[in-house]
């Protein structure tokens, strides 16, 4: 994937909830506060993360383990599916943590060849490492996301201010993708 396309998609995708939060802060607050324990969303995210991870492992050239690759894939898929059955508490947060880690891998891999072309590539790299940090924290302590979401949605004023700041950053990402990263 090209760096410009990844940055545009990332900025556009992250801006959608922010626009919703600015337009309808009460509905946004209700939706966000339900997320950590939303089991159907958790199952969907976990299956998405499992499929994405299995795709990465399947396409990874690991010569030392090539004989074991089918068994590894089956084991990883089983862990992902069985997590939906046996790890129901905060499943959405745990799945989001895995998606953060996978997205960070994609971002770092996409940015690495362009590190010497523009200092703005470090914006994507920094965001990727923030996703890694979030993935680690939410895997270890998923209730922290619930607590943070409650704090960040304590009032309509806080919701609007947070969404405005995040939307400005997301639009900055889109702008980087359209200008600085064009052709990368």
ABEGO torsion letter per residue (X at the ends): XBAAAAAAAAAAAAAAAAAAAAABAAAAAAAAAAAAABAAAAAAAAAAAAAAAAAAAAABBBAAAAAAAAAAAAAAAAAAAAAAAABABGAAAAAAAAAAAAAAAAAAAAAAAAAAABAAAAAAAAAAAAAAAAAAAAAABAAAAAAAAAAAAABAAAAAAAAAAAAAAAAAAAAAAAAAABGX
